[in-house]
Amino acid sequence: MGSDQKSGGRRQFSADFKAGAVALVLEEGKQMSQVARDLGIGLSALSRWVEQARADRGKSTRGTTPTTEKEELTRLRREVRELKLEREILKKAAAFFAKQNG
């Protein structure tokens, strides 16, 4: 069906499966409730996928952030964490050497 069982009972769906489900709604004009029923998936999951696809196309109805921006935010947050850690290490090293030389 396009899903794999994940530990904890939650299903994961492949990107192709999601894209196909979204295409049925956005490109073929099928009702979300019918597509969800036909594919055996939850309406809320399909709704999220459709909204994310709309956002990625610049047509969000809810102000959803496009995937590319979400990926950039994730990357930038990771970089900020690393820089803060490096700064703390440098502060500790500077204090250590100041103590050694003072």
C-alpha positions as CSV (number, residue, x, y, z in Angstrom):
1,M,0.0,0.0,0.0
2,G,3.0,2.4,0.3
3,S,3.4,2.4,4.1
4,D,5.7,0.7,6.5
5,Q,4.9,0.0,10.1
6,K,7.0,2.1,12.5
7,S,7.7,1.1,16.1
8,G,5.0,2.5,18.2
9,G,2.3,1.6,15.8
10,R,2.5,4.7,13.6
11,R,2.7,4.2,9.8
12,Q,5.2,5.9,7.6
13,F,4.5,6.5,3.9
14,S,7.0,6.9,1.1
15,A,7.4,10.3,-0.6
16,D,6.0,8.7,-3.8
17,F,2.9,7.5,-2.0
18,K,2.3,10.9,-0.5
19,A,2.9,12.7,-3.8
20,G,0.4,10.3,-5.5
21,A,-2.3,10.9,-2.9
22,V,-1.7,14.7,-3.1
23,A,-2.0,14.6,-6.9
24,L,-5.3,12.8,-6.7
25,V,-6.6,15.8,-4.7
26,L,-4.8,18.8,-6.3
27,E,-4.5,17.6,-9.9
28,E,-7.5,15.3,-10.3
29,G,-9.8,17.3,-8.1
30,K,-10.9,14.3,-6.0
31,Q,-12.4,14.9,-2.5
32,M,-9.9,14.5,0.3
33,S,-12.3,12.3,2.3
34,Q,-12.7,9.9,-0.6
35,V,-9.0,9.7,-1.4
36,A,-8.2,9.0,2.3
37,R,-10.9,6.3,2.4
38,D,-9.7,4.7,-0.9
39,L,-6.1,4.7,0.2
40,G,-6.8,3.6,3.8
41,I,-5.1,6.6,5.3
42,G,-6.3,9.2,7.9
43,L,-7.9,12.3,6.6
44,S,-5.8,14.5,8.9
45,A,-2.6,13.0,7.4
46,L,-3.8,13.6,3.8
47,S,-4.9,17.1,4.8
48,R,-1.4,17.9,6.1
49,W,0.3,16.5,2.9
50,V,-2.0,18.5,0.7
51,E,-1.4,21.7,2.7
52,Q,2.3,21.2,2.6
53,A,2.2,20.7,-1.2
54,R,0.2,23.9,-1.5
55,A,2.8,25.7,0.6
56,D,5.6,24.3,-1.6
57,R,3.8,25.6,-4.6
58,G,3.3,29.1,-3.0
59,K,-0.4,28.5,-2.6
60,S,-0.8,27.8,1.1
61,T,-4.2,28.6,2.5
62,R,-2.9,28.5,6.1
63,G,0.5,30.2,5.9
64,T,2.3,26.9,6.0
65,T,6.1,27.2,5.6
66,P,7.4,25.7,2.4
67,T,9.6,22.6,2.8
68,T,12.7,24.3,1.5
69,E,12.4,27.0,4.2
70,K,11.8,24.4,6.8
71,E,15.0,22.5,5.8
72,E,16.9,25.8,5.8
73,L,15.6,26.6,9.3
74,T,16.6,23.2,10.5
75,R,20.1,23.6,9.1
76,L,20.5,27.1,10.5
77,R,19.3,26.0,14.0
78,R,21.9,23.2,14.0
79,E,24.6,25.7,12.9
80,V,23.6,28.1,15.7
81,R,23.8,25.2,18.3
82,E,27.3,24.3,17.0
83,L,28.5,27.8,17.0
84,K,27.3,28.4,20.6
85,L,29.0,25.2,21.7
86,E,32.2,26.3,20.0
87,R,32.0,29.7,21.6
88,E,31.6,28.1,25.1
89,I,34.6,25.9,24.5
90,L,36.7,28.9,23.4
91,K,35.6,30.9,26.5
92,K,36.6,28.0,28.7
93,A,39.9,27.6,26.9
94,A,40.6,31.3,27.2
95,A,39.8,31.3,30.9
96,F,42.1,28.2,31.4
97,F,45.0,29.8,29.6
98,A,44.5,33.1,31.4
99,K,44.6,31.2,34.7
100,Q,47.7,29.3,33.7
101,N,49.6,32.5,32.6
102,G,48.3,34.7,35.4
